[in-house]
Amino acid sequence: MFSKFSRLLDVEPASPAVPERAWFCHLPRLETRDLVLRPAARRDAQDIYAYASDPEVARYVLWDPHQSLAETRSYIRWLRRQYREGLPSSWVLELKSTGKVVGSIGFVWYSPLNRSAEIGYSLARPCWNHGLATQALAAASRAAFAGLPLNRLEAQHDVRNPASGRVMEKCGFRKEGLLRSRIFNKGELVDVVLWSLLRSDLE
Ligand SMILES: CC(C)(COP(=O)(O)OP(=O)(O)OC[C@H]1O[C@@H](n2cnc3c(N)ncnc32)[C@H](O)[C@@H]1OP(=O)(O)O)[C@@H](O)C(=O)NCCC(=O)NCCS
């Protein structure tokens, strides 16, 4: 499940002394076979708006479809503020073959105390079922465990969105269970499936 603004309250702000801030300030540029994962730039607004305004893309995530390019620009400003302040944020997913931004992946929250974080992602509809989310999640998870003193990375999805669970499974996440009526989203209480990847799962 991935939100842009709505879950700010879930963010446990790291203290200024916490070195992880430097990592969130400078999210590493990552490459997969088909994607470049990089921080968002102002020039990405039109590309992001193209998929973030699609109700099908937003159906099971915690944000509503963007209503205007202005809303997308404000989302990018928020992301860039998160980078500046060293707080959890997202990479955009640039498709190597076209240079277009077709999605995003990032951290919903990060808890230094519990050494855990939650990750979420979304992708433009024409790009679904080409293995792109799997490439992005594998790369982002590897980078997070390499760059942060992380023990546990969580991901969750609406039970009606099994494709997202399959992405988690392909990336080595283990299914932990069904959380009944866990989240009120788009007018209804929904069941979500919780998955996690532990550092020890990678060893
Ligand atoms: C969910 C989402 C990220 C998947 O991205 P993707 O790039 O299509 O994912 P991948 O191609 O890497 O893998 C999808 C897998 O799900 C499978 N799948 C697709 N539809 C499915 C369904 N209805 N039921 C079960 N599995 C399904 C695919 O077959 C594939 O598995 P496979 O490689 O074993 O064949 C994408 O559909 C999306 O962005 N949706 C909108 C936003 C969203 O829901 N984000 C996740 C929030 S938790």
Ligand as a Chemical Component Dictionary entry (heavy atoms), coordinates in Angstrom:
data_LIG
# 
_chem_comp.id                   LIG 
_chem_comp.type                 NON-POLYMER 
_chem_comp.pdbx_formal_charge   0 
_chem_comp.three_letter_code    LIG 
# 
loop_
_chem_comp_atom.comp_id 
_chem_comp_atom.atom_id 
_chem_comp_atom.alt_atom_id 
_chem_comp_atom.type_symbol 
_chem_comp_atom.charge 
_chem_comp_atom.model_Cartn_x 
_chem_comp_atom.model_Cartn_y 
_chem_comp_atom.model_Cartn_z 
_chem_comp_atom.pdbx_ordinal 
LIG C1  C1  C 0 0.612  -4.243  -8.310  1  
LIG C2  C2  C 0 1.609  -3.716  -9.345  2  
LIG C3  C3  C 0 2.645  -2.874  -8.661  3  
LIG C4  C4  C 0 2.279  -4.919  -10.013 4  
LIG O1  O1  O 0 3.281  -4.419  -10.877 5  
LIG P1  P1  P 0 3.820  -5.262  -12.106 6  
LIG O2  O2  O 0 4.988  -4.562  -12.686 7  
LIG O3  O3  O 0 2.692  -5.593  -12.999 8  
LIG O4  O4  O 0 4.311  -6.564  -11.356 9  
LIG P2  P2  P 0 5.196  -7.734  -11.986 10 
LIG O5  O5  O 0 4.971  -7.789  -13.458 11 
LIG O6  O6  O 0 6.579  -7.551  -11.504 12 
LIG O7  O7  O 0 4.581  -9.017  -11.286 13 
LIG C5  C5  C 0 3.180  -9.189  -11.253 14 
LIG C6  C6  C 0 2.870  -10.635 -10.889 15 
LIG O8  O8  O 0 1.509  -10.707 -10.462 16 
LIG C7  C7  C 0 0.833  -11.661 -11.246 17 
LIG N1  N1  N 0 -0.548 -11.251 -11.356 18 
LIG C8  C8  C 0 -1.078 -10.293 -12.142 19 
LIG N2  N2  N 0 -2.401 -10.214 -11.910 20 
LIG C9  C9  C 0 -2.692 -11.114 -10.938 21 
LIG C10 C10 C 0 -3.877 -11.501 -10.269 22 
LIG N3  N3  N 0 -5.046 -10.931 -10.555 23 
LIG N4  N4  N 0 -3.790 -12.470 -9.336  24 
LIG C11 C11 C 0 -2.618 -13.056 -9.026  25 
LIG N5  N5  N 0 -1.444 -12.716 -9.626  26 
LIG C12 C12 C 0 -1.499 -11.765 -10.569 27 
LIG C13 C13 C 0 1.574  -11.674 -12.566 28 
LIG O9  O9  O 0 1.304  -12.842 -13.297 29 
LIG C14 C14 C 0 3.002  -11.588 -12.063 30 
LIG O10 O10 O 0 3.443  -12.813 -11.512 31 
LIG P3  P3  P 0 4.346  -13.864 -12.371 32 
LIG O11 O11 O 0 5.610  -13.151 -12.736 33 
LIG O12 O12 O 0 4.547  -15.022 -11.445 34 
LIG O13 O13 O 0 3.552  -14.200 -13.601 35 
LIG C15 C15 C 0 0.895  -2.891  -10.443 36 
LIG O14 O14 O 0 -0.186 -3.620  -10.913 37 
LIG C16 C16 C 0 0.403  -1.544  -9.926  38 
LIG O15 O15 O 0 1.140  -0.576  -9.912  39 
LIG N6  N6  N 0 -0.871 -1.485  -9.511  40 
LIG C17 C17 C 0 -1.446 -0.215  -9.055  41 
LIG C18 C18 C 0 -0.802 0.304   -7.777  42 
LIG C19 C19 C 0 -0.748 -0.759  -6.713  43 
LIG O16 O16 O 0 -1.708 -1.508  -6.529  44 
LIG N7  N7  N 0 0.374  -0.807  -6.011  45 
LIG C20 C20 C 0 0.592  -1.768  -4.966  46 
LIG C21 C21 C 0 -0.001 -1.296  -3.705  47 
LIG S1  S1  S 0 0.258  -2.462  -2.385  48 
# 
loop_
_chem_comp_bond.comp_id 
_chem_comp_bond.atom_id_1 
_chem_comp_bond.atom_id_2 
_chem_comp_bond.value_order 
_chem_comp_bond.pdbx_ordinal 
LIG C1  C2  SING 1  
LIG C2  C3  SING 2  
LIG C2  C4  SING 3  
LIG C2  C15 SING 4  
LIG C4  O1  SING 5  
LIG O1  P1  SING 6  
LIG P1  O2  DOUB 7  
LIG P1  O3  SING 8  
LIG P1  O4  SING 9  
LIG O4  P2  SING 10 
LIG P2  O5  DOUB 11 
LIG P2  O6  SING 12 
LIG P2  O7  SING 13 
LIG O7  C5  SING 14 
LIG C5  C6  SING 15 
LIG C6  O8  SING 16 
LIG C6  C14 SING 17 
LIG O8  C7  SING 18 
LIG C7  N1  SING 19 
LIG C7  C13 SING 20 
LIG N1  C8  SING 21 
LIG N1  C12 SING 22 
LIG C8  N2  DOUB 23 
LIG N2  C9  SING 24 
LIG C9  C10 SING 25 
LIG C9  C12 DOUB 26 
LIG C10 N3  SING 27 
LIG C10 N4  DOUB 28 
LIG N4  C11 SING 29 
LIG C11 N5  DOUB 30 
LIG N5  C12 SING 31 
LIG C13 O9  SING 32 
LIG C13 C14 SING 33 
LIG C14 O10 SING 34 
LIG O10 P3  SING 35 
LIG P3  O11 DOUB 36 
LIG P3  O12 SING 37 
LIG P3  O13 SING 38 
LIG C15 O14 SING 39 
LIG C15 C16 SING 40 
LIG C16 O15 DOUB 41 
LIG C16 N6  SING 42 
LIG N6  C17 SING 43 
LIG C17 C18 SING 44 
LIG C18 C19 SING 45 
LIG C19 O16 DOUB 46 
LIG C19 N7  SING 47 
LIG N7  C20 SING 48 
LIG C20 C21 SING 49 
LIG C21 S1  SING 50 
# 
